[in-house]
Amino acid sequence: MSLPTQSRTFVVETYGCQMNVHDSERITGLLLNAGYTPALADTQPDLVVFNTCAVRENADNKLYGNLSFLAPLKKLNPGFQIAVGGCMAQKDQDSILQRAPYVDVVFGTHNVGSLPALLERARIEEESQVEIKESLEHFPSTLPVRRHSAFSAWVSVSVGCNNTCTFCIVPSLRGVEKDRPMHEILDEVRAVVDQGVVEVTLLGQNVNAYGVDFGDRGAFATLLRESAKIDGLERIRFMSPHPRDFTDDVIDAMASSEKVMPHLHMPLQSGSDKVLQAMRRSYRSDRYLGIIEKVRSAMPDAGITTDIIVGFPGESDEDFQATLDVVRQARFTAAYTFQYSKRPGTPAATMPDQIPADLVAQRYAALHSLQQELSGEINQASVGKSYELLVSDHEGRHDQSRSRLNGRTPDFRLVHFEAEGIRPGDFATITIESASPNFMVGSLQSVRATRGGDAFDARTKESGPTPLMLGMPTLKALKLLSGS
């Protein structure tokens, strides 16, 4: 006999982009509303939800690998439930149960809100439930959310994407772009600020295309300006823009408000114009570098981060060298680099001249080495300078010392520092003392208490943790419990 819903515990494992992280906050909110409780670390939950990504092949391997060692646990305890949602569920709806027939629920990107009902139906009927909707019926902002952070929030401005990049399967899984009315977005920002949030990240697959639904090319810049007027909100971030849609008025909106952080995460993908054309990216390297030049002219201290794919079909040595050249010119503070992964259903998967894996790995290593060198130089140049950080509650600690905290600079670089008695959600002014490519270390100069710290205190008084990531410690514990 299955356990009553109100006594069932859960964890959520999230793969992929920030949109998936935000969806996991919705999944958690739904489960809490349905009477589930978060599982404690290294305990056996009654429910594991995998919120999946389909952008790269390693996400597939990670999911099926984790599912395989949960199979013995499911056999020992039929009341234990497994649910798979997100982009991979949308893509592989017909094959997940073939490969893992013990999965209880498969749900897609457009029907997150159905999860509690599907779990209950699977328990009652004692058979797997699959529900995949092909289009979005209601904007997911109407669903309950349990945020990962008490003082920092994601706010979606749109869902879906109208681009047709040849390497990307996301548009076919999340659908065409649908924009929220601006008044709804601003109402949500005001609502989370009333709850103690001091930092908001505006989120979309192509965030600066916001307004396409209602024909207003300047809508995103207007949204930034209007958000900056909200009392109590201290930091505004956004991701991810597309170079094709990036306009000068967005730069003006960033530069004209101290609340909009001087950080731009803008995917490059390749520095080769030939490869960009094959990717169907609709801009060229000079356009990309021109945007960066304008951003730095308006905000000299702006940090630029990016995404780059190495080994796209047909990429020659000269094409790869062009990417290295653009990276040198752009001087990114950080780059999220990926080896090209063939995704069935995308045009790139059937292109000729697929690059051998060993050559892709060599190019990846060379790009990573260059970016580490540049990041190290940029961070080293900050030694002796002071920055105000929003003290984090979810970055993780640099070591086991509970007095070691961290936070992000306005331009989104990670800083660790020693301090006692400081609350996450407050602002700390830190002077940088040493630097490495991936983070900086500094000393505390002063602290500014905020409503964000108050919100963190209120959250910690609530009963029980709210995990959003299953994490390897708990997975290992489950593996031991399953006897595999």
Secondary structure, 3 states (H helix, E strand, C coil): CCCCHHHCEEEEEECCCHHHHHHHHHHHHHHHHCCCEECCCCCCCCEEEEEECCCCHHHHHHHHHHHHHHHHHHHHCCCCEEEEEEHHHHHCCCCHHHHCCCCCEEECCCCHHHHHHHHHHHHHHCCCEEECCCCCCCCHHHCCCCCCCCCEEEEECEECCCCCCCCCCHHHHHCCCEECCHHHHHHHHHHHHHCCCCEEEEECCCHHHCCHHHCCCCHHHHHHHHHHCCCCCCEEEEECCCHHHCCHHHHHHHHHCCCECCEEECCCECCCHHHHHHHCCCCCHHHHHHHHHHHHHHCCCCEEEEEEEECCCCCCHHHHHHHHHHHHHHCCCEEEEEECCCCCCCHHHHCCCCCCHHHHHHHHHHHHHHHHHHHHHHHHCCCCCEEEEEECCCCCCCCCCCCEEEEECCCCCEEEEECCCCCCCCEEEEEEEEECCCCEEEEEEEEECCHHHHHHHHHHCCCCCCCCCCHHHHHHHHHHHHCC
